[in-house]
Amino acid sequence: MVFSFLLVVRNEEDHIEKLLESILNQDFPRKKYEVIVVDGDSTDQTPQLIETIQQRYPNRIRFLSNPRRTLATGWNLGIYHSRGEYVIRVDGHSQIPKNFLSSTYQVTRKVPEASCVGGIVETVGTGFWGEVNAYVYSHPFGVGNSKFRTTKGDWEGYVDTVPYAAYKREVFEEVGYFDEHLKRNEDLEMHARIRNSGGSFFLSTAIRSTYYVRNTLSAFVKKSFGDGKWTMMANKRGTGVLRWRHLIPFAVVLLSAVLGIASFFSPVALTIFLVLIGAYLSLLVFSSWGITRQRGWKAFAPCMLSFLLLHFSRGFGSASSFMSKHYWRNERVHEQRYDKKITNIAR
């Protein structure tokens, strides 16, 4: 068994059927990969759709229930029950092409020393705001140096993280499982442990997938706020989680607050504040210009708003982590292995 394909979902009725169809119909020998679906107590039609596909493809899907609902617990359940040489985790809010496994297989054979391999993600959205948000999520001004979102053309090499990764099984034996104390961004903390143990991540544009961005501003802001908050939470539980792209939104919010208050008392602070506002607005205009070629001028101002909301909601989310009781818990996390004992609910 080469691959164990894990899909951890909750309330993904809009995407689950198409995603499972693409997983089950890969141009890769069926006997060389297994499919495990872990559902976190979905309240929509997700379980029924999975059951329908199980009937359509007998003995192809193993279904597990995750009553704790969090992604980390779901991934750990799947890993515990998996048998593959590599464990692949894919988001339920995504889609993969027919050659996803075969491309991943070729890359793993090219760089067998890599702990994890992965590819680039094309971000798409439906409807007006979906397309605007997808543009923002694919632009360096929105996501920084996140190569798996911004890389174009043919490229491959070692990076600090990869999405929808194929993990060597021994990785979990060396650094443990996903941290179940984290409700989100558990992969950032896991990847930090892998890097700290000497592991590596290899990205290749030969491996491609599609991510469906939130199609409303409210959902977009809610996700960005949560990402900011739980990135800081993940960093509290380990070392090396934060990259500079994670800190910039928080720094912008903090600097804006400090200079905004100081500007009432100091002309120098006011001058610096106005200069920084001007610089930010210039970057905002420049970065939003490209969407006019896709959606016309009607999308220009909304794109600026989406960039603004992404940055500040993520920054406020990062700041909010310091007001959370979860952040200040004095747990002995560095001595914890996150091993198979935490998966007892699967038995």
PyMOL commands that set and color helices and strands:
alter all, ss='L'
color gray80, all
select helices_A, chain A and resi 16-24+30-32+46-56+71-81+100-110+127-137+140-143+147-150+169-175+186-196+217-236+244-262+267-295+297-323+325-328+333-335+340-346
alter helices_A, ss='H'
color red, helices_A
select strands_A, chain A and resi 3-9+33-39+61-65+86-91+94-95+116-124+156-159+166-168+201-212
alter strands_A, ss='S'
color yellow, strands_A
deselect
rebuild
show_as cartoon
